[in-house]
Amino acid sequence: MTGPGAGGAGDPAAPLEPFDEVDTVVGPLLVSRGDEVVAEALRRCGEWEATETRYLSALLRPGQRFVDVGAHVGYFTVLAAQRVGPTGSVLAFEPEERNLDLLRRNVARRGLGNVEVLPVAAARSPGRMSLVLDERNRGAHHLVPLGEARTAVDCVRLDDVLPGSVDVVKVDAQGYDHEIVAGMQRSLAENPRMTVMVELSVGELDRRRLDPAEVLEGYESLGCSISMFDRFGWLRAASTPTVLQRCRAWGTTDFTLVLRRAAQPGSGAVEHADRPGPATGLEVGEGPDGLVVRQPALGRVHRLSPTAALIFTLCTGAMTVTEIAACVQQACELPSPPTAETEQCLDSLRRAGLVL
C-alpha cells in the first residue's frame, strides 16, 4: 500500500483526493482513502463481491464486449478488460468525479487500450439528474430528480450509446438498475444472448417507495429470465416469488440478479437447442467436495464433483456447449477448451435428469 498521490493544486494531473494503492485479485488498484466500504474490503481481502467476481471471470471470454454501469474506480472494468483481451472491449460509465478520476487512473496505469470511459450516468431517458453522495461508501451514490441534491450529472440512455453488439452488461446503480435496463430495450432485442447482471436493492427501492415485485415483473415483461446466486454462490433460476421469499428469509436487502432473454417460441428455437438448462424441481446445496443436488419428486440425491458442479452451474440455458467448455477452460486455467469432457459430463447430467 502506498501513500496518497502527489501533485500540487496547479498540477492538472493532481488527484482530486488522497488515495492508496491496494493489491487485489485483478491487480493493483488505486482507491479512495475516504471510502470505508469498497476500498476497505479491497484493503482487507483484495476482493470485492467474490461471487460476482468468480461468475464474471468464468463468463467473459476473449473478443467479447462488456459494459460496466456504475464502474466506481474500475474493479470490474479492469477484470473484464483482462478477460476480453485486446480483441474485446469495455465501456465503463461513472458520473462521480472522484470515482471517475481514480477509474481513469486505474485504466491508464494498466495500459488498457480496450477500455472507453464515459463520464456520465445511465438512466431510463437522457437528460440531467442529481447525485446524492455517500462519503462513507463511495459505491453507494444514487440518483435523484434534478435539484434534490447539489451534484448534477449528465445521463444517457444506453440504447443511444451502446454499440450494436454487446455480450455482458453489469449494472450497479443503487435502486435505479431497473430504469437503466428499461433504457436498453433495443440492445436487448438486438442481442438475444446478452447477459445482464443487476443489483436488486430492496432498501433503495423502499426509499423510493417502489415495489420490488413490480421491478422483477418488469424484467420479465421485457422477456428476461431471472437467476440469482444461492448462499453458496451458485447461480439458480428464480421466479419473482422465489426472489422475494429469499429476500425475506436471508434478511438482507441487496441481491445480484442475472437477466437473460428467454428463447421465444418459433424464434431461434434451433439456435437455443444446444444450450443446456437446469431441470425443474431441484434442490441444490454445497457438499464436502462440490455440490449436492436433490430430486425430491424422485427421491434421488446426486453428489457432483467440483468440475461437474461448475458445468452444472453454467447450464443456464444461455450458453452453448462450446461456450460452456470455454468457461471451464478459463476457470480451470486449461491450455484448451475441454469440449469432449464437457460433452461427456453434460450427457451424464442429462441421464440423471439434472440438465435439459
Secondary structure in CASP SS format (residue, H / E / C, confidence):
PFRMAT SS
TARGET T0000
AUTHOR 0000-0000-0000
METHOD secondary structure of the structure
MODEL  1
M C 1.00
T C 1.00
G C 1.00
P C 1.00
G C 1.00
A C 1.00
G C 1.00
G C 1.00
A C 1.00
G C 1.00
D C 1.00
P C 1.00
A C 1.00
A C 1.00
P C 1.00
L C 1.00
E C 1.00
P C 1.00
F E 1.00
D E 1.00
E E 1.00
V E 1.00
D C 1.00
T C 1.00
V C 1.00
V C 1.00
G C 1.00
P C 1.00
L E 1.00
L E 1.00
V E 1.00
S E 1.00
R C 1.00
G C 1.00
D C 1.00
E C 1.00
V C 1.00
V H 1.00
A H 1.00
E H 1.00
A H 1.00
L H 1.00
R H 1.00
R H 1.00
C H 1.00
G C 1.00
E C 1.00
W C 1.00
E C 1.00
A H 1.00
T H 1.00
E H 1.00
T H 1.00
R H 1.00
Y H 1.00
L H 1.00
S H 1.00
A H 1.00
L H 1.00
L C 1.00
R C 1.00
P C 1.00
G C 1.00
Q C 1.00
R E 1.00
F E 1.00
V E 1.00
D E 1.00
V E 1.00
G C 1.00
A C 1.00
H C 1.00
V C 1.00
G C 1.00
Y H 1.00
F H 1.00
T H 1.00
V H 1.00
L H 1.00
A H 1.00
A H 1.00
Q H 1.00
R H 1.00
V H 1.00
G C 1.00
P C 1.00
T C 1.00
G C 1.00
S E 1.00
V E 1.00
L E 1.00
A E 1.00
F E 1.00
E C 1.00
P C 1.00
E C 1.00
E H 1.00
R H 1.00
N H 1.00
L H 1.00
D H 1.00
L H 1.00
L H 1.00
R H 1.00
R H 1.00
N H 1.00
V H 1.00
A H 1.00
R H 1.00
R C 1.00
G C 1.00
L C 1.00
G C 1.00
N C 1.00
V E 1.00
E E 1.00
V E 1.00
L E 1.00
P C 1.00
V C 1.00
A E 1.00
A E 1.00
A C 1.00
R C 1.00
S C 1.00
P C 1.00
G E 1.00
R E 1.00
M E 1.00
S E 1.00
L E 1.00
V E 1.00
L C 1.00
D C 1.00
E C 1.00
R C 1.00
N C 1.00
R C 1.00
G C 1.00
A C 1.00
H C 1.00
H E 1.00
L E 1.00
V E 1.00
P C 1.00
L C 1.00
G C 1.00
E C 1.00
A C 1.00
R C 1.00
T E 1.00
A E 1.00
V E 1.00
D E 1.00
C E 1.00
V E 1.00
R C 1.00
L H 1.00
D H 1.00
D H 1.00
V H 1.00
L C 1.00
P C 1.00
G C 1.00
S C 1.00
V C 1.00
D C 1.00
V E 1.00
V E 1.00
K E 1.00
V E 1.00
D C 1.00
A C 1.00
Q C 1.00
G C 1.00
Y C 1.00
D H 1.00
H H 1.00
E H 1.00
I H 1.00
V H 1.00
A H 1.00
G C 1.00
M C 1.00
Q H 1.00
R H 1.00
S H 1.00
L H 1.00
A H 1.00
E H 1.00
N C 1.00
P C 1.00
R C 1.00
M C 1.00
T E 1.00
V E 1.00
M E 1.00
V E 1.00
E E 1.00
L E 1.00
S E 1.00
V H 1.00
G H 1.00
E H 1.00
L H 1.00
D H 1.00
R H 1.00
R C 1.00
R C 1.00
L C 1.00
D C 1.00
P H 1.00
A H 1.00
E H 1.00
V H 1.00
L H 1.00
E H 1.00
G H 1.00
Y H 1.00
E H 1.00
S H 1.00
L C 1.00
G C 1.00
C E 1.00
S E 1.00
I E 1.00
S E 1.00
M E 1.00
F E 1.00
D C 1.00
R C 1.00
F C 1.00
G C 1.00
W C 1.00
L E 1.00
R E 1.00
A E 1.00
A C 1.00
S C 1.00
T H 1.00
P H 1.00
T H 1.00
V H 1.00
L H 1.00
Q H 1.00
R H 1.00
C H 1.00
R H 1.00
A H 1.00
W H 1.00
G C 1.00
T C 1.00
T C 1.00
D E 1.00
F E 1.00
T E 1.00
L E 1.00
V E 1.00
L E 1.00
R E 1.00
R E 1.00
A C 1.00
A C 1.00
Q E 1.00
P C 1.00
G C 1.00
S E 1.00
G C 1.00
A H 1.00
V H 1.00
E H 1.00
H H 1.00
A C 1.00
D C 1.00
R C 1.00
P C 1.00
G C 1.00
P E 1.00
A C 1.00
T C 1.00
G C 1.00
L C 1.00
E E 1.00
V E 1.00
G E 1.00
E E 1.00
G E 1.00
P C 1.00
D C 1.00
G E 1.00
L E 1.00
V E 1.00
V E 1.00
R E 1.00
Q E 1.00
P C 1.00
A C 1.00
L C 1.00
G C 1.00
R E 1.00
V E 1.00
H E 1.00
R E 1.00
L E 1.00
S C 1.00
P H 1.00
T H 1.00
A H 1.00
A H 1.00
L H 1.00
I H 1.00
F H 1.00
T H 1.00
L H 1.00
C C 1.00
T C 1.00
G C 1.00
A C 1.00
M C 1.00
T C 1.00
V H 1.00
T H 1.00
E H 1.00
I H 1.00
A H 1.00
A H 1.00
C H 1.00
V H 1.00
Q H 1.00
Q H 1.00
A H 1.00
C H 1.00
E C 1.00
L C 1.00
P C 1.00
S C 1.00
P C 1.00
P C 1.00
T H 1.00
A H 1.00
E H 1.00
T H 1.00
E H 1.00
Q H 1.00
C H 1.00
L H 1.00
D H 1.00
S H 1.00
L H 1.00
R H 1.00
R H 1.00
A C 1.00
G C 1.00
L C 1.00
V E 1.00
L C 1.00
END
